[in-house]
């Protein structure tokens, strides 16, 4: 992603720009998200045809809803702006919020809106619009996790151009937490009209039909010139179908298509493979709540020790990835590389299972889905590997809608996936602290919660970095996650496509600088 406006890049230590303790603004320096080799003057015009994964049963038009489909998130992110966006160095950059300033106690944040920001119908964006949108987001079932520590009553407009957020606790990382779903709609938008509400983003919606959409350039976008005339998004239920469409010339870009397709398409000279390291975490979630077979930490440690991580990377990811160490946020500049890498130890795994009295006569169900490449393969190979430690696993594949309704947040053992792996603190607040509504494993650890709060409240960069290392060490030793590896993000692009983002996670949807060399 690139921003064609002045960016004051502030240094914050620890995990980057989200830890900023001084105001940060926007500017002319491009961000590092653009594809290498892109000429300085992109050509204007043309329609980029993009394939993205999704299922009709999981479609959402609500920018503040839960987006299980990548196709939905892509469409929403091009139509609606968030307050901040992912970057590289730093890993949080301005967008609709041009600058932000915290109070001395890190509880009150003042966000100044970008000059010239307008909705697609030409009306100016005001602080009341932003405050309404954030309060609406906070009111969703997962709102407490999306805006941790921020209650709806503590989101207020101060004049037309400033929004004030007051946190229940000191939070040096608040700008980072505003990057992904703080989409802004007009003040007072009714729920029944939300799917047609005008956005402020680089493209406006021309039509939407069953998960497919056409977006046309917003010539009045405050963020700078947009080269493409239009983006057409086509929904695909499988990576292979999407890859075949690209190879057949039906689309120009296959987004997040996976390793198998990359291995096949990489032999074609007319197709470019774009790799984004640290893009997708593919953990196995073990429920820690009382009554679960995996509530005993010794059982969870045994399963982590029973996995051959190198083999998982080779077989599940075809080598397009890297070994992980059961810590979410692998791309964070403050990632704890000094934590010893966990390796396979079947003898120790067996000993722990015996100590815990784990019932090896039972067969345990591992539930997965095929929302993204690698999930089902993870489940199958995991089941094979832990069998060598005496644990019998039956893999059950669920259709996407059923998985999110019946298994996610409820199952004892299931696969999950997360992008945006450039922030340890993002995951800590999203899925690990005790009070999170999206705590996938039901893990509750007062020591972890305290370490997380300490990290958020620490101004000194060195002390904050040490607090973040403690957060990671506790997660590594005791959480409900078995994070064996990180998948590279892989896009397949036709030869004419230029200016694609190279950031991992949700950074890949920032297509406003893409262009066609035709």
TAZIRA-V512255 format. One record per pair of residues at least 6 apart in sequence whose ideal C-beta (glycine too) atoms are under 7 Angstrom apart, sorted by the first residue. I is the first residue (numbers start at 0). J is the second residue. D is the distance in Angstrom with one decimal. If there is no record, write none. Layout:
i:I j:J d:D
i:I j:J d:D
This chain:
i:0 j:30 d:5.3
i:0 j:32 d:4.0
i:0 j:84 d:6.0
i:0 j:500 d:5.4
i:0 j:502 d:6.6
i:0 j:506 d:6.3
i:0 j:509 d:3.6
i:0 j:512 d:6.9
i:1 j:29 d:4.1
i:1 j:30 d:5.4
i:1 j:32 d:6.5
i:1 j:33 d:5.3
i:1 j:512 d:4.8
i:2 j:25 d:6.1
i:2 j:30 d:6.0
i:2 j:92 d:6.3
i:2 j:93 d:6.9
i:2 j:222 d:6.2
i:2 j:223 d:6.9
i:3 j:27 d:6.9
i:3 j:222 d:6.6
i:3 j:223 d:2.8
i:3 j:224 d:6.7
i:4 j:25 d:4.4
i:4 j:26 d:5.6
i:4 j:27 d:6.4
i:4 j:222 d:6.9
i:4 j:223 d:6.5
i:5 j:24 d:6.5
i:5 j:25 d:5.6
i:5 j:26 d:2.2
i:5 j:27 d:5.2
i:6 j:24 d:6.9
i:6 j:25 d:5.2
i:6 j:26 d:3.8
i:6 j:28 d:5.0
i:6 j:92 d:6.6
i:6 j:93 d:6.6
i:7 j:23 d:5.5
i:7 j:24 d:4.3
i:7 j:26 d:6.2
i:8 j:89 d:6.1
i:9 j:16 d:6.6
i:9 j:19 d:4.8
i:9 j:21 d:5.6
i:9 j:23 d:4.6
i:11 j:18 d:3.4
i:11 j:19 d:4.5
i:11 j:20 d:6.4
i:11 j:460 d:6.8
i:12 j:18 d:6.1
i:12 j:460 d:2.4
i:12 j:463 d:6.2
i:12 j:464 d:6.3
i:13 j:333 d:4.9
i:13 j:460 d:5.8
i:13 j:463 d:4.4
i:13 j:464 d:4.9
i:13 j:467 d:5.8
i:14 j:331 d:5.0
i:14 j:332 d:5.9
i:14 j:333 d:4.6
i:14 j:422 d:5.7
i:14 j:423 d:6.3
i:14 j:424 d:6.1
i:14 j:467 d:6.7
i:15 j:89 d:4.2
i:15 j:90 d:4.2
i:15 j:91 d:6.5
i:15 j:332 d:5.6
i:16 j:23 d:6.4
i:16 j:86 d:6.8
i:16 j:89 d:2.9
i:16 j:90 d:6.0
i:16 j:91 d:3.9
i:16 j:174 d:6.7
i:17 j:90 d:7.0
i:17 j:91 d:4.7
i:17 j:172 d:4.4
i:17 j:174 d:5.2
i:17 j:175 d:2.5
i:17 j:422 d:6.8
i:18 j:171 d:5.1
i:18 j:172 d:5.9
i:18 j:463 d:6.5
i:19 j:174 d:6.4
i:20 j:101 d:6.3
i:20 j:171 d:6.4
i:20 j:458 d:5.7
i:22 j:98 d:5.0
i:22 j:99 d:6.3
i:22 j:100 d:4.1
i:23 j:93 d:6.6
i:23 j:98 d:5.8
i:23 j:99 d:6.3
i:24 j:93 d:6.6
i:24 j:97 d:5.8
i:24 j:98 d:4.1
i:25 j:93 d:4.2
i:25 j:97 d:4.7
i:25 j:113 d:6.6
i:30 j:86 d:5.0
i:30 j:87 d:6.4
i:30 j:92 d:5.6
i:31 j:87 d:3.7
i:31 j:88 d:6.5
i:32 j:86 d:7.0
i:32 j:87 d:6.4
i:32 j:500 d:4.4
i:32 j:501 d:6.0
i:32 j:502 d:4.5
i:32 j:506 d:5.9
i:32 j:509 d:6.2
i:33 j:498 d:5.7
i:33 j:500 d:6.9
i:33 j:512 d:5.8
i:34 j:273 d:6.8
i:34 j:497 d:6.7
i:34 j:498 d:5.8
i:34 j:499 d:4.5
i:34 j:501 d:5.7
i:37 j:497 d:5.3
i:37 j:498 d:4.9
i:41 j:226 d:4.6
i:41 j:497 d:6.4
i:41 j:498 d:5.7
i:41 j:514 d:3.8
i:42 j:226 d:6.7
i:42 j:514 d:5.6
i:42 j:515 d:6.6
i:42 j:516 d:6.2
i:43 j:226 d:5.1
i:44 j:228 d:5.3
i:45 j:227 d:6.1
i:45 j:228 d:5.9
i:45 j:515 d:3.9
i:45 j:517 d:6.1
i:46 j:227 d:7.0
i:46 j:228 d:5.9
i:46 j:229 d:4.3
i:46 j:231 d:5.8
i:47 j:227 d:5.3
i:47 j:230 d:5.0
i:47 j:251 d:5.5
i:47 j:252 d:6.4
i:47 j:496 d:6.9
i:47 j:513 d:5.9
i:47 j:515 d:6.4
i:48 j:231 d:4.9
i:48 j:233 d:6.8
i:48 j:250 d:4.4
i:48 j:251 d:4.7
i:49 j:73 d:6.8
i:49 j:230 d:6.1
i:49 j:231 d:6.9
i:49 j:232 d:5.2
i:49 j:250 d:6.5
i:49 j:252 d:4.7
i:49 j:254 d:5.9
i:50 j:233 d:5.2
i:50 j:235 d:5.2
i:50 j:241 d:4.2
i:50 j:244 d:5.7
i:50 j:245 d:6.7
i:50 j:250 d:4.5
i:50 j:252 d:6.8
i:50 j:253 d:4.8
i:50 j:254 d:6.3
i:51 j:69 d:4.7
i:51 j:70 d:3.9
i:51 j:73 d:5.0
i:51 j:232 d:5.9
i:51 j:234 d:6.5
i:51 j:254 d:4.8
i:52 j:68 d:7.0
i:52 j:69 d:4.7
i:52 j:70 d:6.6
i:52 j:235 d:5.9
i:52 j:238 d:6.8
i:52 j:241 d:6.9
i:52 j:255 d:6.6
i:52 j:370 d:7.0
i:52 j:371 d:6.6
i:53 j:68 d:3.1
i:53 j:69 d:6.0
i:53 j:70 d:3.7
i:53 j:71 d:6.3
i:53 j:210 d:5.5
i:53 j:234 d:4.4
i:54 j:68 d:6.5
i:54 j:236 d:5.6
i:54 j:399 d:4.8
i:55 j:209 d:6.1
i:55 j:210 d:5.7
i:56 j:399 d:6.6
i:56 j:400 d:4.3
i:57 j:67 d:4.3
i:57 j:68 d:5.2
i:57 j:399 d:5.0
i:57 j:400 d:5.4
i:58 j:68 d:6.2
i:58 j:71 d:6.1
i:58 j:210 d:5.2
i:59 j:65 d:6.8
i:59 j:66 d:5.9
i:59 j:71 d:5.4
i:60 j:193 d:6.8
i:60 j:194 d:3.3
i:61 j:193 d:5.2
i:61 j:194 d:6.9
i:62 j:75 d:4.9
i:62 j:79 d:5.0
i:62 j:182 d:3.7
i:62 j:184 d:6.6
i:63 j:135 d:5.5
i:63 j:136 d:4.6
i:63 j:139 d:5.5
i:63 j:180 d:6.7
i:63 j:182 d:6.6
i:64 j:139 d:6.9
i:65 j:141 d:6.5
i:66 j:72 d:4.3
i:66 j:75 d:6.8
i:67 j:370 d:6.7
i:67 j:399 d:6.1
i:67 j:403 d:5.5
i:69 j:254 d:6.6
i:69 j:255 d:6.1
i:70 j:210 d:5.6
i:70 j:232 d:5.8
i:70 j:234 d:4.4
i:72 j:508 d:6.3
i:73 j:232 d:5.8
i:73 j:254 d:6.9
i:73 j:508 d:4.9
i:74 j:212 d:5.0
i:74 j:214 d:7.0
i:74 j:232 d:5.5
i:75 j:182 d:6.2
i:76 j:508 d:4.4
i:77 j:200 d:5.5
i:77 j:201 d:6.3
i:77 j:202 d:4.4
i:77 j:214 d:5.5
i:77 j:230 d:6.3
i:77 j:510 d:6.5
i:78 j:198 d:4.0
i:78 j:200 d:5.0
i:78 j:202 d:6.1
i:78 j:203 d:6.5
i:78 j:204 d:5.4
i:78 j:214 d:6.6
i:79 j:182 d:3.6
i:79 j:183 d:6.3
i:79 j:184 d:7.0
i:79 j:198 d:3.9
i:79 j:199 d:6.7
i:79 j:200 d:5.3
i:80 j:94 d:5.4
i:80 j:95 d:4.4
i:80 j:183 d:6.1
i:80 j:198 d:6.9
i:80 j:199 d:4.6
i:80 j:200 d:4.9
i:81 j:94 d:5.7
i:81 j:95 d:6.7
i:81 j:177 d:6.7
i:81 j:178 d:6.0
i:81 j:179 d:6.6
i:81 j:181 d:4.6
i:81 j:182 d:6.0
i:82 j:94 d:6.2
i:82 j:95 d:5.1
i:82 j:96 d:4.0
i:82 j:110 d:6.4
i:82 j:177 d:4.4
i:82 j:181 d:4.6
i:83 j:91 d:5.2
i:83 j:92 d:6.5
i:83 j:93 d:6.3
i:83 j:94 d:5.6
i:83 j:96 d:5.9
i:83 j:174 d:5.2
i:83 j:177 d:4.9
i:83 j:178 d:4.8
i:84 j:92 d:5.4
i:84 j:94 d:4.6
i:84 j:178 d:5.8
i:84 j:509 d:6.5
i:85 j:178 d:5.7
i:85 j:419 d:6.8
i:85 j:421 d:6.8
i:85 j:502 d:5.5
i:85 j:504 d:6.5
i:85 j:505 d:6.2
i:85 j:506 d:4.2
i:86 j:92 d:3.8
i:87 j:502 d:6.3
i:90 j:421 d:4.7
i:90 j:422 d:6.7
i:91 j:174 d:5.2
i:91 j:175 d:4.7
i:91 j:178 d:6.1
i:95 j:112 d:6.2
i:95 j:113 d:5.7
i:95 j:116 d:5.9
i:95 j:124 d:7.0
i:95 j:183 d:5.9
i:95 j:199 d:6.4
i:96 j:110 d:4.3
i:96 j:111 d:6.9
i:96 j:112 d:6.4
i:97 j:111 d:5.5
i:97 j:112 d:6.4
i:97 j:113 d:4.2
i:98 j:111 d:4.7
i:99 j:108 d:5.8
i:99 j:109 d:6.8
i:99 j:110 d:4.9
i:99 j:174 d:5.3
i:100 j:109 d:5.0
i:101 j:107 d:7.0
i:101 j:108 d:5.2
i:104 j:169 d:5.9
i:105 j:169 d:3.9
i:105 j:170 d:5.9
i:105 j:171 d:5.2
i:105 j:456 d:6.3
i:106 j:165 d:6.1
i:106 j:166 d:4.9
i:106 j:168 d:6.9
i:106 j:169 d:5.6
i:107 j:163 d:6.6
i:107 j:165 d:5.1
i:108 j:164 d:4.8
i:108 j:173 d:5.3
i:109 j:161 d:5.8
i:109 j:163 d:5.6
i:110 j:161 d:6.8
i:110 j:162 d:4.6
i:110 j:164 d:7.0
i:111 j:160 d:6.1
i:111 j:161 d:5.6
i:112 j:124 d:6.3
i:112 j:126 d:6.5
i:112 j:129 d:6.7
i:112 j:160 d:4.9
i:113 j:221 d:5.3
i:115 j:221 d:4.1
i:116 j:124 d:4.2
i:116 j:199 d:5.6
i:116 j:221 d:4.6
i:117 j:123 d:5.5
i:117 j:124 d:6.2
i:117 j:199 d:6.7
i:117 j:219 d:5.8
i:118 j:124 d:6.3
i:118 j:185 d:6.1
i:118 j:197 d:4.4
i:118 j:198 d:6.9
i:118 j:199 d:5.6
i:119 j:197 d:4.0
i:119 j:198 d:6.0
i:119 j:203 d:4.2
i:119 j:217 d:6.0
i:120 j:197 d:4.9
i:124 j:183 d:6.6
i:124 j:199 d:5.6
i:125 j:159 d:4.9
i:126 j:156 d:3.5
i:126 j:157 d:6.5
i:126 j:158 d:6.4
i:126 j:159 d:5.9
i:126 j:160 d:6.0
i:126 j:161 d:5.6
i:126 j:162 d:4.9
i:127 j:156 d:4.7
i:127 j:186 d:4.7
i:128 j:183 d:5.9
i:128 j:185 d:5.5
i:128 j:186 d:4.7
i:129 j:162 d:4.8
i:129 j:183 d:5.4
i:130 j:154 d:5.2
i:130 j:155 d:5.9
i:130 j:156 d:4.6
i:130 j:162 d:5.7
i:131 j:186 d:4.2
i:131 j:187 d:6.7
i:132 j:182 d:6.7
i:132 j:183 d:4.5
i:132 j:184 d:5.4
i:133 j:146 d:6.6
i:133 j:154 d:4.8
i:133 j:181 d:6.4
i:134 j:151 d:4.4
i:134 j:154 d:5.3
i:136 j:142 d:5.8
i:136 j:145 d:5.8
i:136 j:146 d:6.3
i:136 j:180 d:6.4
i:136 j:181 d:6.5
i:137 j:146 d:5.1
i:137 j:149 d:6.6
i:137 j:151 d:4.6
i:137 j:154 d:7.0
i:138 j:151 d:6.3
i:140 j:436 d:6.5
i:141 j:436 d:5.3
i:141 j:437 d:5.4
i:143 j:436 d:5.2
i:144 j:428 d:6.9
i:144 j:429 d:5.3
i:144 j:435 d:4.9
i:144 j:436 d:5.2
i:144 j:437 d:4.5
i:145 j:180 d:5.5
i:147 j:176 d:6.5
i:147 j:428 d:4.4
i:148 j:166 d:4.3
i:148 j:167 d:4.7
i:148 j:168 d:5.4
i:148 j:170 d:5.6
i:149 j:164 d:5.5
i:149 j:166 d:5.8
i:150 j:167 d:6.9
i:153 j:164 d:6.7
i:153 j:165 d:4.0
i:154 j:164 d:5.8
i:155 j:163 d:5.1
i:156 j:162 d:6.0
i:157 j:163 d:5.1
i:164 j:173 d:6.8
i:166 j:173 d:6.7
i:168 j:452 d:6.1
i:168 j:455 d:6.8
i:168 j:456 d:6.9
i:169 j:455 d:5.9
i:169 j:456 d:3.5
i:170 j:455 d:4.7
i:171 j:455 d:5.7
i:171 j:457 d:6.9
i:171 j:458 d:6.8
i:171 j:463 d:6.9
i:172 j:424 d:4.9
i:172 j:455 d:5.9
i:175 j:422 d:5.8
i:175 j:425 d:6.3
i:176 j:425 d:6.6
i:176 j:428 d:6.8
i:179 j:419 d:6.5
i:179 j:505 d:5.7
i:183 j:199 d:5.9
i:184 j:193 d:6.8
i:184 j:196 d:4.5
i:185 j:196 d:6.3
i:185 j:197 d:6.8
i:188 j:196 d:4.8
i:200 j:217 d:6.6
i:201 j:217 d:5.6
i:201 j:220 d:4.8
i:201 j:222 d:6.3
i:201 j:225 d:4.7
i:201 j:511 d:3.8
i:202 j:214 d:3.7
i:202 j:215 d:6.4
i:202 j:216 d:6.2
i:202 j:217 d:5.8
i:202 j:230 d:5.9
i:203 j:214 d:6.6
i:203 j:215 d:6.0
i:203 j:217 d:5.1
i:204 j:212 d:6.4
i:204 j:214 d:5.8
i:205 j:213 d:4.5
i:205 j:214 d:6.5
i:205 j:215 d:5.0
i:206 j:212 d:6.7
i:206 j:213 d:5.3
i:210 j:234 d:3.6
i:211 j:232 d:6.3
i:211 j:233 d:5.3
i:211 j:234 d:5.7
i:212 j:232 d:4.8
i:213 j:229 d:6.2
i:213 j:231 d:5.0
i:214 j:229 d:6.2
i:214 j:230 d:4.7
i:215 j:228 d:6.8
i:215 j:229 d:4.8
i:216 j:225 d:4.9
i:216 j:227 d:6.2
i:216 j:228 d:5.6
i:216 j:229 d:6.6
i:217 j:225 d:6.8
i:222 j:511 d:6.8
i:225 j:511 d:5.3
i:226 j:512 d:7.0
i:226 j:514 d:3.8
i:227 j:513 d:6.2
i:227 j:514 d:6.2
i:230 j:510 d:6.4
i:233 j:250 d:6.1
i:235 j:241 d:3.9
i:235 j:244 d:6.9
i:238 j:256 d:4.9
i:238 j:257 d:4.5
i:238 j:260 d:5.4
i:238 j:372 d:4.8
i:239 j:260 d:6.4
i:241 j:253 d:4.7
i:241 j:256 d:5.7
i:242 j:253 d:5.5
i:242 j:256 d:5.3
i:242 j:260 d:3.6
i:242 j:263 d:7.0
i:242 j:264 d:6.1
i:242 j:491 d:6.2
i:244 j:250 d:4.9
i:245 j:253 d:4.4
i:245 j:270 d:6.9
i:245 j:491 d:5.1
i:245 j:493 d:6.9
i:246 j:264 d:6.4
i:246 j:267 d:7.0
i:251 j:492 d:6.9
i:251 j:493 d:4.5
i:251 j:495 d:6.9
i:251 j:496 d:5.4
i:252 j:490 d:6.2
i:252 j:492 d:5.1
i:252 j:496 d:5.7
i:253 j:490 d:6.4
i:253 j:491 d:4.2
i:254 j:490 d:5.5
i:254 j:507 d:6.6
i:255 j:371 d:6.9
i:255 j:488 d:5.9
i:255 j:489 d:6.9
i:255 j:490 d:6.6
i:255 j:507 d:6.7
i:256 j:489 d:5.7
i:256 j:490 d:6.6
i:256 j:491 d:5.3
i:257 j:372 d:2.7
i:257 j:373 d:6.5
i:257 j:489 d:6.0
i:258 j:316 d:5.0
i:258 j:317 d:4.0
i:258 j:319 d:4.0
i:258 j:372 d:6.7
i:258 j:489 d:6.4
i:259 j:317 d:6.5
i:259 j:372 d:6.8
i:260 j:491 d:6.4
i:261 j:272 d:5.1
i:261 j:319 d:6.2
i:261 j:489 d:4.6
i:261 j:491 d:6.8
i:262 j:317 d:5.4
i:264 j:270 d:4.8
i:264 j:272 d:6.6
i:264 j:491 d:5.1
i:265 j:272 d:5.2
i:269 j:493 d:7.0
i:269 j:494 d:5.2
i:270 j:491 d:5.6
i:270 j:493 d:6.8
i:271 j:492 d:4.7
i:271 j:494 d:6.5
i:272 j:489 d:6.5
i:272 j:491 d:6.2
i:273 j:490 d:4.3
i:273 j:492 d:6.0
i:273 j:499 d:5.7
i:273 j:501 d:6.8
i:274 j:319 d:6.9
i:274 j:487 d:4.8
i:274 j:489 d:5.9
i:275 j:487 d:6.1
i:275 j:488 d:3.4
i:275 j:501 d:5.8
i:275 j:502 d:6.7
i:275 j:503 d:4.5
i:275 j:507 d:6.5
i:276 j:487 d:5.6
i:276 j:503 d:6.6
i:277 j:329 d:5.1
i:277 j:330 d:3.6
i:277 j:420 d:5.1
i:277 j:485 d:5.4
i:277 j:503 d:5.0
i:278 j:418 d:6.3
i:278 j:486 d:6.1
i:278 j:487 d:5.7
i:278 j:488 d:3.0
i:278 j:503 d:3.9
i:278 j:504 d:6.1
i:279 j:371 d:6.6
i:279 j:416 d:5.9
i:279 j:418 d:5.6
i:279 j:485 d:6.8
i:279 j:486 d:4.2
i:279 j:488 d:6.2
i:280 j:327 d:5.9
i:280 j:416 d:6.5
i:280 j:417 d:4.6
i:280 j:420 d:5.5
i:280 j:482 d:5.8
i:280 j:485 d:6.0
i:281 j:373 d:5.4
i:281 j:374 d:6.7
i:281 j:377 d:5.2
i:281 j:414 d:6.9
i:281 j:416 d:5.5
i:281 j:484 d:6.5
i:281 j:486 d:5.9
i:282 j:415 d:5.5
i:282 j:480 d:4.7
i:282 j:481 d:6.0
i:282 j:482 d:4.3
i:283 j:377 d:7.0
i:283 j:381 d:5.9
i:283 j:414 d:5.9
i:283 j:481 d:4.2
i:284 j:413 d:5.4
i:284 j:415 d:5.1
i:284 j:439 d:4.9
i:284 j:440 d:5.2
i:284 j:479 d:6.1
i:284 j:480 d:6.5
i:285 j:293 d:4.0
i:285 j:299 d:5.1
i:285 j:302 d:6.6
i:285 j:412 d:6.0
i:285 j:440 d:6.1
i:285 j:479 d:4.7
i:285 j:481 d:6.4
i:286 j:293 d:5.8
i:286 j:410 d:6.7
i:286 j:411 d:4.5
i:286 j:440 d:5.5
i:286 j:441 d:5.4
i:286 j:479 d:6.4
i:287 j:293 d:6.6
i:287 j:294 d:5.7
i:287 j:440 d:5.1
i:287 j:441 d:5.5
i:287 j:442 d:4.6
i:287 j:479 d:4.4
i:288 j:294 d:6.4
i:288 j:441 d:3.7
i:291 j:411 d:4.8
i:292 j:363 d:6.2
i:292 j:411 d:6.0
i:293 j:299 d:5.6
i:293 j:411 d:6.3
i:293 j:412 d:6.6
i:295 j:355 d:4.5
i:296 j:477 d:5.6
i:297 j:351 d:4.5
i:297 j:354 d:5.6
i:297 j:355 d:4.2
i:298 j:352 d:6.5
i:298 j:355 d:5.0
i:298 j:357 d:5.3
i:299 j:479 d:6.5
i:300 j:351 d:5.7
i:301 j:348 d:4.2
i:301 j:351 d:4.0
i:301 j:352 d:4.8
i:301 j:388 d:6.6
i:302 j:385 d:6.0
i:302 j:390 d:7.0
i:302 j:481 d:5.9
i:303 j:325 d:6.0
i:303 j:341 d:5.8
i:303 j:481 d:5.1
i:304 j:341 d:6.9
i:304 j:343 d:6.5
i:304 j:344 d:4.7
i:304 j:347 d:5.4
i:304 j:348 d:4.2
i:305 j:343 d:7.0
i:305 j:345 d:6.3
i:305 j:348 d:4.4
i:305 j:384 d:6.1
i:305 j:385 d:4.5
i:305 j:387 d:6.9
i:305 j:388 d:4.0
i:305 j:390 d:6.9
i:306 j:343 d:6.5
i:306 j:381 d:6.6
i:306 j:384 d:5.5
i:306 j:481 d:6.6
i:306 j:483 d:5.3
i:307 j:343 d:4.8
i:307 j:384 d:5.6
i:308 j:322 d:4.5
i:308 j:483 d:4.8
i:308 j:484 d:6.0
i:309 j:322 d:6.2
i:311 j:380 d:5.9
i:311 j:483 d:4.9
i:311 j:484 d:5.4
i:312 j:318 d:6.6
i:312 j:320 d:5.1
i:312 j:321 d:6.6
i:312 j:322 d:5.8
i:312 j:484 d:4.8
i:314 j:380 d:5.7
i:315 j:373 d:5.3
i:315 j:376 d:4.5
i:315 j:377 d:5.5
i:315 j:380 d:5.9
i:316 j:373 d:6.3
i:316 j:484 d:6.5
i:316 j:486 d:5.3
i:319 j:486 d:6.7
i:319 j:487 d:4.4
i:319 j:489 d:6.1
i:320 j:484 d:5.3
i:320 j:485 d:5.5
i:320 j:486 d:4.5
i:320 j:487 d:5.3
i:321 j:484 d:6.4
i:321 j:485 d:5.2
i:322 j:484 d:5.6
i:323 j:329 d:5.9
i:323 j:482 d:4.6
i:323 j:483 d:6.0
i:323 j:484 d:5.0
i:323 j:485 d:5.1
i:324 j:338 d:6.2
i:324 j:340 d:5.3
i:324 j:341 d:5.8
i:324 j:475 d:6.5
i:325 j:341 d:6.2
i:325 j:475 d:5.2
i:325 j:480 d:5.8
i:325 j:481 d:6.3
i:325 j:482 d:4.9
i:326 j:335 d:6.6
i:326 j:338 d:6.9
i:326 j:471 d:4.9
i:326 j:474 d:5.5
i:326 j:475 d:5.3
i:326 j:482 d:6.7
i:327 j:417 d:6.7
i:327 j:420 d:6.9
i:327 j:426 d:3.8
i:327 j:480 d:6.7
i:327 j:482 d:6.3
i:328 j:334 d:6.2
i:328 j:420 d:5.8
i:328 j:422 d:5.4
i:328 j:423 d:3.5
i:328 j:425 d:6.8
i:328 j:426 d:5.1
i:329 j:420 d:5.2
i:329 j:485 d:5.3
i:330 j:420 d:4.7
i:330 j:421 d:4.1
i:330 j:503 d:5.9
i:331 j:421 d:5.7
i:331 j:422 d:5.5
i:331 j:423 d:4.7
i:333 j:423 d:6.4
i:333 j:464 d:5.5
i:333 j:467 d:5.0
i:334 j:423 d:6.6
i:335 j:468 d:4.8
i:335 j:471 d:4.1
i:335 j:472 d:6.7
i:338 j:471 d:6.3
i:338 j:472 d:5.9
i:338 j:475 d:5.3
i:345 j:387 d:5.8
i:345 j:388 d:5.4
i:348 j:388 d:4.4
i:349 j:388 d:5.6
i:349 j:389 d:6.4
i:352 j:359 d:6.8
i:352 j:388 d:6.8
i:352 j:389 d:6.8
i:359 j:389 d:4.7
i:359 j:390 d:6.7
i:362 j:391 d:4.5
i:362 j:393 d:5.2
i:363 j:390 d:7.0
i:363 j:391 d:6.8
i:363 j:392 d:5.6
i:363 j:412 d:6.1
i:364 j:393 d:5.3
i:364 j:395 d:5.5
i:364 j:412 d:6.7
i:365 j:378 d:5.2
i:365 j:381 d:6.8
i:365 j:382 d:6.2
i:365 j:392 d:5.0
i:365 j:394 d:5.2
i:365 j:412 d:4.8
i:365 j:413 d:6.7
i:366 j:395 d:5.0
i:366 j:397 d:5.8
i:366 j:402 d:6.9
i:366 j:406 d:4.7
i:366 j:410 d:5.2
i:366 j:413 d:4.3
i:367 j:374 d:5.2
i:367 j:375 d:5.3
i:367 j:378 d:4.0
i:367 j:394 d:6.4
i:367 j:396 d:5.7
i:367 j:413 d:6.7
i:367 j:414 d:4.3
i:368 j:374 d:6.0
i:368 j:396 d:6.6
i:368 j:397 d:5.3
i:368 j:399 d:5.4
i:368 j:402 d:4.1
i:369 j:375 d:5.3
i:369 j:396 d:6.7
i:370 j:399 d:5.4
i:371 j:416 d:5.3
i:373 j:486 d:5.6
i:374 j:414 d:4.9
i:374 j:416 d:6.3
i:375 j:396 d:6.0
i:377 j:414 d:5.5
i:378 j:394 d:4.6
i:378 j:414 d:5.4
i:379 j:394 d:5.7
i:381 j:392 d:7.0
i:382 j:392 d:3.7
i:382 j:394 d:5.4
i:385 j:392 d:6.1
i:397 j:406 d:6.2
i:406 j:413 d:5.2
i:408 j:437 d:6.9
i:408 j:439 d:6.1
i:415 j:439 d:5.9
i:418 j:503 d:6.8
i:418 j:504 d:3.4
i:418 j:505 d:5.4
i:419 j:425 d:6.4
i:419 j:504 d:3.6
i:419 j:505 d:5.2
i:420 j:485 d:6.7
i:420 j:503 d:6.3
i:420 j:504 d:5.8
i:421 j:503 d:6.7
i:421 j:504 d:6.6
i:423 j:467 d:5.8
i:423 j:470 d:6.3
i:423 j:471 d:6.0
i:424 j:454 d:6.4
i:424 j:467 d:6.9
i:427 j:451 d:4.9
i:427 j:470 d:5.7
i:428 j:435 d:6.7
i:429 j:435 d:6.4
i:429 j:437 d:5.9
i:430 j:437 d:5.6
i:430 j:438 d:5.8
i:430 j:439 d:5.1
i:431 j:438 d:6.7
i:431 j:442 d:6.4
i:431 j:447 d:6.5
i:431 j:474 d:6.4
i:431 j:478 d:6.3
i:432 j:448 d:5.4
i:432 j:451 d:5.6
i:433 j:443 d:4.2
i:433 j:448 d:5.4
i:440 j:478 d:6.7
i:440 j:479 d:2.5
i:440 j:480 d:6.6
i:442 j:478 d:5.4
i:442 j:479 d:4.7
i:444 j:473 d:6.5
i:444 j:477 d:6.2
i:446 j:473 d:6.0
i:447 j:470 d:6.9
i:447 j:473 d:4.6
i:447 j:474 d:6.9
i:450 j:466 d:6.2
i:450 j:469 d:4.6
i:450 j:470 d:4.8
i:450 j:473 d:6.1
i:451 j:470 d:5.6
i:453 j:466 d:4.8
i:454 j:463 d:5.9
i:454 j:466 d:3.8
i:454 j:467 d:5.1
i:454 j:470 d:5.7
i:457 j:463 d:4.1
i:457 j:466 d:5.4
i:488 j:503 d:5.5
i:488 j:507 d:5.9
i:490 j:499 d:6.6
i:490 j:507 d:6.9
i:492 j:499 d:6.2
i:495 j:515 d:5.0
i:495 j:516 d:5.0
i:495 j:517 d:5.0
i:496 j:513 d:6.7
i:496 j:515 d:6.4
i:497 j:513 d:7.0
i:497 j:514 d:5.2
i:497 j:516 d:5.2
i:498 j:512 d:4.7
i:498 j:513 d:4.6
i:498 j:514 d:5.0
i:499 j:513 d:5.7
i:500 j:506 d:5.5
i:500 j:507 d:5.6
i:500 j:509 d:4.8
